[in-house]
Amino acid sequence: MRHSHSRQASDPPPLGVYIHWPYCARICPYCDFNVVRDRGRREEQATLARAIVADLEAHAALVGPRRLISIFFGGGTPSLMDPTDLARIIETARGLFTAEDGLEVSLEANPTDAETGRFEAFAQAGVNRLSLGLQSLQDEALSFLGRNHDAAVGRRAAERAAAVFPRLSIDLIYALPDQSPAGWAKSLEEGLALGAEHVSPYQLTIESGTPFDRAARRGALRAPGPDLSADLYQVTQEVLEEAGFEAYEVSNHARGAAARSRHNLIYWRGQDYLGLGPGAHGRLTTLDGRVATAAPSSITDYVARVGKEGVGGIGETLTAREMALERLLMGLRTVEGVDLTELAPLRISTERMESMDRWIEMKGGRMYATPLGRPVLDRIISELAAEV
């Protein structure tokens, strides 16, 4: 990002901060994120933490005064961070920007005993929302997913997290081989009993280049077909709705508006956020327009770039069509929908929208996905975004 991308405006938009921490104790076979094995690289991790702080300071000088609405530590496994490094990043962000009351500070964590032992230190550092990667509460499923915890450890971690942090979210994965709708419903109910106010149920996808992808190509892994996947999706909606959770986004359910992920809403609403750390992406409103930033994925390259350029991200100004595509892709995922004026560059005809009225609806100047449309968003977006 060049210095000409700085913004000096009387009403600058609010800001979120995303920090990518790439280290994991174990690489899960379904994961295609930018991650590396931890292997006790403490010196390298301390260097990376310092680079993230420097990147944050350089970005603050470029974007100017902003109201800070969220900080999110993702990865990787940021609960492997030294709590001192995490505290320094939070303190720096709060000092550089104007933190709003109730600033959301989220941390992704795995439910191992070692990480659970750090929960109090993370809370003292300023984390007030934990996103716990349970993934399952069945030992057989956890073994299949390559997780390094069992169901009992997961339950203990969730109970501890609920006692330590004001807000708790849990991740669960479904559409596993041989999973039945009844079995998935039972797993969901067990997860809900742990006290989380936010649940992110993700359908297992076989990502290209992962060990699961190679196993599927060999015929050693067979994921559920589309009909069973649809049944599992429907069970997800029914169980969570019955428990008082709203599907405010396709894969995110909250018990009340206050329990929604403030940080993820930044993405879905097309707001501004800094992306810090190896491979992190950001979006910024600038005098040049809407800028997409991307940092080098290599830890070494990221640290070197921050040292040389000040900021870790390389910026590219989006075209009007690219901006509209992002709004379509992200906005339709939520119950809030997307403002039709933001989609104008796509030149979607009235006839095309009317022909898709089973899957989308227009109301109050906004476009929404219908309940039938939400499970098939990829198809909807592909049709709506087709060049005229």
Residue pairs with C-beta under 8 A, 6 or more apart in sequence:
1 59
1 62
1 284
1 291
1 293
1 311
1 313
1 314
1 315
2 315
3 62
4 287
4 288
5 62
5 284
5 286
5 287
5 288
5 291
5 315
6 61
6 62
6 63
6 64
6 286
6 287
7 63
7 64
7 284
7 285
7 286
7 287
8 64
8 287
9 64
12 63
12 64
12 65
12 66
12 67
12 285
13 66
13 271
13 272
13 285
14 66
14 67
14 68
14 69
14 100
14 271
14 272
15 63
15 66
15 67
15 68
15 69
15 97
15 271
15 272
15 273
15 274
16 68
16 69
16 70
16 71
16 72
16 262
16 263
16 266
16 271
16 272
16 273
16 274
17 56
17 68
17 70
17 71
17 72
17 93
17 273
17 274
17 276
18 72
18 74
18 263
18 273
18 274
18 275
18 276
18 277
18 280
18 281
18 282
19 52
19 71
19 72
19 73
19 74
19 78
19 89
19 276
19 277
19 280
20 34
20 74
20 75
20 76
20 275
20 276
20 277
20 278
20 279
20 280
20 295
21 48
21 73
21 74
21 75
21 76
21 77
21 78
21 80
21 81
21 277
22 34
22 35
22 36
22 75
22 76
22 277
22 278
22 279
22 299
23 35
23 36
23 37
23 38
23 41
23 45
23 75
23 76
23 77
23 80
24 31
24 35
24 36
24 37
24 38
24 75
24 76
24 77
24 80
25 37
25 38
25 77
25 80
25 110
25 112
25 148
26 37
26 146
26 147
26 148
27 35
27 37
27 146
28 145
28 146
28 147
29 145
29 146
29 210
29 211
29 212
29 215
30 145
30 146
30 173
30 204
30 205
30 206
30 207
30 210
30 211
30 212
31 207
31 210
32 207
32 208
32 209
32 210
33 75
33 76
34 76
34 278
34 279
34 297
35 75
35 76
35 77
36 76
36 299
38 77
38 80
42 82
44 299
45 81
45 82
45 85
46 82
46 85
47 303
48 277
48 278
48 299
48 302
48 303
49 81
49 82
49 85
49 88
49 89
51 302
51 303
51 306
51 307
51 312
52 89
52 276
52 277
52 312
53 88
53 89
53 92
54 306
54 307
54 310
55 276
55 277
55 295
55 306
55 310
55 311
55 312
55 313
56 89
56 92
56 93
56 96
56 274
56 276
57 92
57 96
58 306
58 310
58 311
59 274
59 276
59 311
59 313
60 96
60 97
62 311
63 272
63 274
63 284
63 286
65 97
65 98
66 97
66 98
66 272
67 97
67 98
67 100
68 93
68 94
68 97
68 98
68 99
68 100
68 103
69 100
69 103
69 104
69 262
69 266
70 103
70 104
70 105
70 106
70 262
70 263
70 266
71 89
71 90
71 93
71 103
71 104
71 105
71 106
71 263
72 104
72 105
72 106
72 263
73 81
73 86
73 89
73 106
73 107
73 108
73 127
74 108
75 108
76 108
77 108
77 109
77 110
77 115
78 86
78 107
78 108
78 109
79 107
79 108
79 109
79 110
79 115
79 118
79 122
80 115
83 118
83 121
83 122
83 124
83 125
86 107
86 122
86 125
86 127
87 124
87 125
87 126
90 105
90 125
90 126
90 127
91 126
93 99
94 103
94 126
104 128
104 129
104 167
104 261
104 262
104 263
105 126
105 127
105 128
105 129
106 127
106 129
106 130
106 131
106 169
106 261
106 263
107 122
107 127
107 129
107 130
107 131
108 131
108 133
109 115
109 119
109 130
109 131
109 132
109 133
109 157
109 161
110 132
110 133
110 147
110 148
110 149
111 132
111 133
111 134
111 149
111 153
111 154
111 156
111 157
111 158
112 148
112 149
112 153
112 157
113 153
113 156
113 157
115 157
116 156
116 157
116 160
116 161
119 130
119 160
119 161
119 164
119 165
120 164
122 130
123 164
123 165
127 165
128 165
128 166
128 167
129 165
129 166
129 167
129 168
129 169
129 261
130 161
130 164
130 165
130 167
130 168
130 169
131 169
131 170
131 171
131 200
132 157
132 158
132 161
132 168
132 169
132 170
132 171
132 196
133 171
134 154
134 157
134 158
134 170
134 171
134 172
134 191
135 141
135 142
135 145
135 147
135 171
135 172
135 173
136 142
136 145
136 147
136 151
136 154
136 172
136 173
136 176
136 187
137 151
137 154
137 155
137 187
137 190
137 191
138 151
138 187
139 150
139 151
141 173
141 176
141 179
141 187
142 149
142 150
142 151
142 154
144 176
144 177
145 173
145 176
146 211
149 157
155 194
158 168
158 170
158 194
158 195
158 196
159 194
159 195
161 168
162 168
162 194
162 195
162 196
167 197
167 198
167 259
168 195
168 196
168 197
168 198
169 196
169 197
169 198
169 199
169 200
169 261
170 191
170 194
170 196
170 198
170 199
170 200
171 200
171 201
171 202
172 187
172 188
172 191
172 199
172 200
172 201
172 202
173 201
173 202
173 203
173 204
174 184
174 187
174 201
174 202
174 203
174 204
174 232
174 236
175 203
175 204
175 223
175 224
175 228
175 229
175 232
176 204
176 223
176 224
177 221
177 222
177 223
177 224
179 224
179 232
181 228
181 231
181 232
181 234
181 235
184 232
184 235
184 236
185 235
185 238
185 239
188 199
188 201
188 235
188 236
188 239
188 240
189 239
189 243
191 199
192 199
192 239
192 240
192 243
197 254
197 255
197 256
197 259
198 252
198 253
198 254
198 255
198 259
198 260
198 261
199 240
199 245
199 252
199 253
200 251
200 252
200 253
201 236
201 240
201 251
201 253
202 251
203 229
203 232
203 233
203 251
204 223
206 212
206 213
206 216
206 221
206 223
207 213
212 221
215 221
216 222
216 223
223 229
224 232
230 375
233 375
237 247
240 247
240 253
241 247
243 255
244 255
244 256
245 253
245 254
245 255
246 253
246 254
246 255
246 256
246 335
247 253
247 335
247 374
248 254
248 257
248 260
248 334
248 335
248 336
249 264
249 268
249 333
249 334
249 335
250 333
250 334
250 374
250 377
252 260
252 261
252 264
254 260
254 261
263 273
265 271
265 334
266 272
266 273
267 273
267 330
268 330
268 331
268 333
268 334
268 336
269 330
269 331
269 334
269 336
270 283
270 323
270 326
270 327
270 330
270 331
270 342
271 283
272 283
272 284
272 285
273 282
273 283
273 284
274 282
274 284
274 293
275 281
275 282
275 293
275 294
275 295
275 313
276 282
276 295
276 312
276 313
277 295
277 302
277 312
278 295
278 296
278 297
278 298
278 299
278 301
278 302
279 294
279 295
279 296
279 297
279 302
280 294
280 295
280 312
280 313
281 292
281 293
281 294
281 295
281 313
282 292
282 293
282 294
282 313
283 290
283 291
283 292
283 293
284 290
284 291
284 293
284 315
285 291
286 317
288 317
289 317
289 318
290 317
290 318
290 323
291 315
291 316
291 317
291 318
292 315
292 316
292 317
292 318
293 311
293 313
293 314
293 315
293 316
294 313
294 314
294 316
295 302
295 305
295 312
295 313
295 314
296 302
296 305
296 312
296 314
302 312
305 311
305 312
306 312
318 326
320 345
321 345
321 346
323 342
323 345
324 342
324 343
324 344
324 345
324 346
325 346
325 385
327 338
327 339
327 342
327 343
328 338
328 343
328 346
328 381
328 384
328 385
329 381
330 338
331 337
331 338
331 339
331 342
331 367
332 338
332 360
332 367
332 368
332 369
332 373
332 377
332 380
332 381
333 369
333 377
335 368
336 366
337 363
337 366
337 367
337 368
337 369
338 366
338 367
339 365
339 366
340 362
340 365
340 366
340 367
341 365
343 367
346 384
346 385
347 388
348 384
348 388
349 388
352 383
352 384
353 360
353 362
353 367
353 384
356 373
356 380
356 383
356 384
358 370
358 372
358 373
359 369
359 370
359 372
359 373
359 376
359 380
360 367
360 368
360 369
360 370
360 373
360 380
360 384
361 367
361 368
361 370
362 368
369 377
369 380
373 380
